[in-house]
Amino acid sequence: MTVRCILPAVSQRATFQEQLRAGWRRSGSLLGIGFDPIPDQFPDPVSRDRAGVLRFCLEIAEAVGDLVCAFKPQFAHFAALGAEAELATLIGELQLRFPDVPVILDAKRGDIGSTAERYALEAFERYGADAVTVNPYLGPESIKPYLAYHDRGVIVLCRTSNPDSGWLQDYPAEDPVYLRVARAAAEWNAHGNVMLVAGATYPEQLEAIRDTVGDMALLVPGIGTQGADLDAAVAAGLTRDGAGLVFNTSRAVLYASARADYTDAARRVAEQLHERLASARDSCAVT
C-alpha cells in the first residue's frame, strides 16, 4: 500500500516557525500533546485495531486541540502496529483541523548523510510533518538534509528526560555533550527552524541550554508520568517574551480514563496542565 499524506498547497501552509508562534498566541499555551497509541491501554469503547488507533487519536485531538501549541505523534507506536497509513492520515487531519498547531513527527532519526536524505524525505514528504525529531550523534552530516527544508522544523536531541541519559549527555563534566550539541544547533539555526529537546526532569541543564542558545524554541518532555518539577522547568527555560517552550505530555492525557468518558478525562488533565503551565509562566519575573 502506498502511504500518502494529502496536504494543502504549499502556499496555503504556514512555515513551522509561523505555526509555532501562532500556536503560542492562539492558545496562550506551552502545552504539547503526544500521540503514543498502545491498543492494550485504549479505553473500553475503542477497538484495538488500526481503525481504533486513528479514531482514538483524532478524538483526543478534538478534545484538547484548543489547549495546545503542538501535536507530536510518535512514529514507532504507529509503525509497530503496521499503522503507517493511519499515521499519515492523522497528520493530514490534524493539519486540516488545527492549521495553527504544528505537527511534530517524533522519529528521532539519525544516520549518515545519504540515508538521512531519505529519512528527511520520509518525514516531510511522505508524512508531511511540520517538524521531526533527529539524533545528532553521527555529526552534522546527519542533520544537514533536514535543514534543507527551510519551512520545516528540525528538533535535535540535546538533554533528554530519561534517567539513563546522563552517562553520555553529561560527559565530560568540563564540556558535556549536551552543551556541545546546543552550541552546534545554534550554528545550524540559520533559518530559525531548529529546536532542541531538553528534558523538564533536569532543570539545571535546561537552564544551561537556554543560556547557550538564547531564544531558540525547546521541546520539553517529562512533565507527565516522568514527574518533573514543572515550575522549575518553566523558570529554567522560559524566554523573555513568555514563550519558547513546548512541554510535551502523552500518556497522562491519552490514558486518563479507561471508560466511555475518556475524551472528557483527557481534557480535564490537559486543562490542569495548561493552567499549571500558565501559572508557572505568570510567576516568573520575565523582563
Residue, then its C-alpha position, 0 to 999 in steps of 0.5 A: m500500500t502506498v502511504r500518502c499524506i494529502l496536504p494543502a498547497v504549499s502556499q496555503r501552509a504556514t512555515f513551522q516557525e509561523q505555526l509555532r508562534a501562532g500556536w503560542r498566541r492562539s492558545g496562550s499555551l506551552l502545552g504539547i500533546g503526544f500521540d503514543p497509541i498502545p491498543d492494550q491501554f485504549p479505553d473500553p469503547v475503542s477497538r484495538d485495531r488500526a481503525g481504533v488507533l486513528r479514531f482514538c487519536l483524532e478524538i483526543a485531538e478534538a478534545v484538547g486541540d484548543l489547549v495546545c501549541a503542538f501535536k507530536p505523534q510518535f512514529a514507532h507506536f504507529a509503525a509497530l502496529g503496521a499503522e503507517a497509513e493511519l499515521a499519515t492520515l492523522i497528520g493530514e487531519l490534524q493539519l486540516r483541523f488545527p492549521d495553527v498547531p504544528v505537527i511534530l513527527d517524533a522519529k528521532r532519526g539519525d544516520i549518515g548523510s545519504t540515508a538521512e536524505r531519505y529519512a528527511l524525505e520520509a518525514f516531510e514528504r511522505y508524512g508531511a510533518d511540520a517538524v521531526t525529531v533527529n539524533p545528532y550523534l553521527g555529526p552534522e552530516s546527519i542533520k544537514p538534509y533536514l535543514a534543507y527544508h527551510d519551512r520545516g522544523v528540525i528538533v535535535l536531541c540535546r538533554t533528554s528526560n530519561p534517567d539513563s541519559g546522563w552517562l553520555q549527555d553529561y560527559p565530560a563534566e568540563d564540556p558535556v555533550y549536551l552543551r556541545v550539541a546546543r552550541a552546534a544547533a545554534e550554528w545550524n539555526a540559520h533559518g530559525n527552524v531548529m529546536l532542541v529537546a531538553g528534558a523538564t526532569y533536569p532543570e539545571q541543564l535546561e537552564a544551561i541550554r537556554d543560556t547557550v542558545g538564547d531564544m531558540a524554541l525547546l521541546v520539553p518532555g517529562i512533565g507527565t508520568q516522568g514527574a518533573d518539577l514543572d515550575a522549575a522547568v518553566a523558570a529554567g527555560l522560559t524566554r523573555d517574551g513568555a514563550g519558547l517552550v513546548f512541554n510535551t505530555s502523552r500518556a497522562v492525557l491519552y490514558a486518563s480514563a479507561r471508560a466511555d468518558y475518556t475524551d472528557a478525562a483527557r481534557r480535564v488533565a490537559e486543562q490542569l496542565h495548561e493552567r499549571l503551565a500558565s501559572a508557572r509562566d505568570s510567576c516568573a519575573v520575565t523582563 
